[in-house]
Amino acid sequence: MIDSVTIKIPDKQFLLFEPDEHFSKTKYQELRGKFGVFGRYWARFTDHAKKLKKDGFYFPIVSVIYDERRRQGSLGTKRWLAIQVSVPKLLYGTNLFDVDERMLDLFAVRLTEQLRQINIVTEPKAVRQAAVQRIDFSKVLRIAQSFGEPSRIIKTLAGHDYKTSSDFNLNTHHNGRDDEKGHYVKFYNASQGFVIYDKFDEINVNGTTRLEQEIRKHYQSGKFTNGALRIELSLQRKQTVDSVLSRFISGQKKDFTLEQAFSGRISKALLVETFKAVYVDGFNGLLYLSSLKDDDLYRCVKEAVPNLKQRGLTYMLAHRVREKGLKETIAELRNDVSAATLVRYRAQIDKLLTEAAGRWDKVNIIGYLVGKLQRFTPVLPKGFERYLSPDGKTATNIQSPPS
C-alpha cells in the first residue's frame, strides 16, 4: 500500500496555461563553477494547497522545476512537474484507509482533475508513467479491542532502541506535551525512515480535512471500539527508491514509474521485512523473546537449545536486552567474545525464533503485529466496491473531488 509519493512528470507531458497566477512564488539558484556561472536552477511554487486546507480540503504540493545549463556553447532548459501527494488523502480525504492496485486508475484521474484547478493539464497516463522520486509504503492495522489500545503497543515497542544502524526517536503528536497517548516511534537514517503510530490519535491532533474533523468527533465520543495502528516505511531519496524497487522488478535499475511502485506485493514484502529486521531477526529476536512471561521464555529456550551452557547464555541475553536494550547488550558481548562467536549466537537465536513461532507468541505484541502484516488485509472505506468495474480490478464511475 502507498501513502505519500513524489513523482516527476517531464515537460512534454503537461501544459501550464497562462495566466499562471497560481505559481507566484519562485526559488532561484545560480550554478557556479571554476569559470563562473554555467547554469541556473529555479522552482515555482503554488500556495493553493494552503488555501484549500483552510476550508478542510486536501490538495497536493505542486511545483514547476526549471534547470538551465550551458552545453557546447548554448543554453538548454529542461522543465518538469514535481508533485508530492498523499494517495489515500486525495482519494478519501484521510489516510486512515489503505490504497491498493485497484485504485491506481481512479487516483490518476483524480490527480489530473485537481491539477486543472491550478491551470495544469496532463493525462492520467502521464501520472501512471511518472518517475517516482520518493515514496512512503504504509499499512493500517486494525487492533482488536481485546488486545488493548494502540498507545499501549506503542509504549511497548518504544522500550529500547532496537535497530543499531539507525537513529531512534520516541516523539509525540502533542508538540511536547506529556500525554499517555499520542506517541510514535521512528527509526531513521539519511535514506530511509520507519515509523509506527496510533492513526486515530494522530487525526485527533493533526486532522485538517472535513472527513478527519468528523472522525475526530467520533473518536472523542468513544464511538470507535477497535484501534488503528499505522506502519510506514519512507524511501527518502530517488537512489534509495531505485535500489529497493530493482530488487522486485527485474531488468531495470532506475526511473521506476508510479504504476510499477503501486504494488501490494512490494508494499507487503518491504513492510514485513523492515518490521522483522527491527524487532525479530537476529539479536532483535531477543527482545521478541524477552517480552514473553518468564516461565514461557524459559520453556521456549529449553526446547530450542539442548546444550545447558548455551541455554543459560541465551536466557541471560534475553533478560539483558529487556533491561539494558539491544545496543548496550551487543556492546557488552563484543567486549567478551569474538566476531565469529557473535555470528554463531545470532544463528542460534534465529533457530530459537523458528522453534518459538506459533507456540509462545500468541500473546506477544510483536508476534501479533507480524501476523497482521503478513495477512496484509486492506482497510478500506465502506462502499469501496462501487468505484470498481465489474471485474473488480479497475476503478470507474469517477466523481471529481470538491474544489
Secondary structure, DSSP 8 states (H G I E B T S, - for coil): -EEEEEEEEEGGGEEE-S--TT--EEEEEEEEETTEEEEEEEEEE--HHHHHHHTT----EEEEEEEEEEETTEEEEEEEEEEEEEHHHHHHSSSSS---GGGHHHHHHHHHHHHGGGTEEE-HHHHHT-EEEEEEEEEEEEE-GGG--HHHHHHHHTTS---TTSEEEEEETTTT---SS-EEEEEE-SSEEEEEEEHHHHHHHH--SHHHHHHHHHHHTT---SEEEEEEEEE-SHHHHHHHHTTTSTT--S--BHHHH--HHHHHHHHHHHHHHHHTSTTHHHHHHHTS-HHHHHHHHHHH--SHHHHHHHHHHHHHHHHH-HHHHHHHHHHHS-HHHHHHHHHHHHHHHHHHTTTT-TT-HHHHHHHHHHH------TTGGGGB-TTSSSB-S------
